[in-house]
Amino acid sequence: MLGDSKTPLDYRLLLGPGHSDSQSIGKLYNEVVMQIVKNTIIVILCLLLIPVVAVATAGAKQKSADGPNRVFSGGPLVAGELHRGPDPDWSFVNEIPTIEMQLLDPAQSRRIWIAEYDNRIFIWSGYMDNFVGRLWKSWPGQAENDGRAVLRIKGVRYERLLKRIESGDFLDGLTEVISGKYPSAMNRSSVEGGNVWLFEATPREP
């Protein structure tokens, strides 16, 4: 127990007659103290593991859900009308903070920023010019390999094909829209330099 207040004299009594040797008493005392320390460490580690296990369980559960939440990515986007026909006037997305985006391979969804420019819609990811950024954000690489995606915007699902954009004069106007909508330092050079991976969400045939 942490409150153990026994002294070497007490342990001499526990050892019984014939065990007055101070080294034996000290050894027993140290063993008891070490056991107390070990038990304390085990309790602390168990308490620390509780929130870790809870977070991991919540994340694993969310991966099979219909869409992401504010913290974890989700599974395939199932609910909502599937849009058919010509594209709408996309300007309304500039009034929406985030949308849900799901890749087909792997079938995972996440919340993401979006912007419209010249009735074209774009999504992007920053910090992509280094290993840590690419490890942290895996979806851009996955989208470059297979751009098939589903966007769910205001409850409506749109089948799209994500195409990476690396250059273009329109980037000046697009990044101005993005900087006006979000707290972002994104500009044309960050796209052309590879720090930001920009994708246009184009129409996709079923």
Residue pairs with C-beta under 8 A, 6 or more apart in sequence:
1 36
2 36
2 40
4 32
4 36
6 29
6 32
8 22
8 25
8 26
8 29
11 25
11 28
11 29
11 32
12 19
12 20
12 25
14 28
15 24
15 25
15 28
19 25
58 71
58 72
59 71
59 72
62 68
62 69
62 71
62 72
62 73
62 74
62 75
63 72
63 73
63 74
63 75
63 108
64 75
65 74
65 75
66 74
66 75
66 76
66 77
66 78
66 79
67 74
67 75
67 77
67 79
67 100
67 102
67 109
67 152
68 74
68 100
68 109
68 110
68 111
70 111
73 108
73 109
73 110
74 100
74 108
74 109
74 110
75 107
75 108
75 109
76 102
76 107
76 109
76 150
77 100
77 102
77 109
77 150
77 152
77 157
79 155
80 152
80 155
80 156
80 157
81 155
81 156
81 157
82 156
82 157
82 159
83 156
83 157
83 158
83 159
87 119
87 203
89 119
90 116
90 119
90 120
90 121
91 116
91 119
92 116
93 99
93 114
93 115
93 116
93 121
93 153
94 115
94 116
94 177
94 181
96 114
96 153
96 154
97 113
98 111
98 112
98 113
98 114
99 111
99 112
99 114
99 151
99 152
99 153
100 109
100 110
100 111
100 112
100 151
100 152
100 153
101 109
101 110
101 111
101 112
101 123
101 149
101 150
101 151
101 152
102 108
102 109
102 110
102 149
102 150
102 151
102 152
103 109
103 139
103 142
103 143
103 146
103 148
103 149
104 146
104 148
104 149
104 150
105 142
105 146
105 148
106 142
108 139
109 150
109 152
110 139
112 123
113 123
113 124
113 178
113 181
113 182
114 121
114 122
114 123
114 151
114 153
114 201
115 121
115 122
115 174
115 177
115 178
115 181
116 122
116 177
117 170
117 173
117 174
117 177
118 170
118 173
120 200
120 202
121 151
121 200
121 201
122 165
122 174
122 198
122 199
122 200
122 201
123 162
123 198
123 199
123 201
124 178
124 186
124 191
124 196
124 197
124 198
124 199
125 137
125 139
125 140
125 196
125 197
126 133
126 184
126 186
126 190
126 195
126 196
127 133
127 136
127 137
127 195
128 134
128 137
128 140
128 194
128 195
128 196
128 197
129 193
129 194
129 195
134 140
134 141
140 164
140 197
140 199
143 149
143 162
143 164
143 199
144 164
144 197
147 161
147 162
147 163
147 164
147 199
148 159
148 161
148 162
148 204
149 159
149 160
149 161
149 162
149 201
149 204
150 157
150 158
150 159
150 160
151 157
151 158
151 160
151 201
152 158
158 201
159 203
159 204
159 206
160 201
160 202
160 203
160 204
161 201
161 202
161 203
161 204
162 199
162 200
162 201
162 202
163 199
163 200
163 202
164 197
164 198
164 199
165 171
165 191
165 198
165 199
165 200
166 191
166 192
166 194
166 198
167 191
167 192
171 188
171 191
171 192
171 198
172 188
175 186
175 187
175 188
175 190
175 191
178 184
178 186
179 185
179 186
179 187
186 196
190 196
191 198
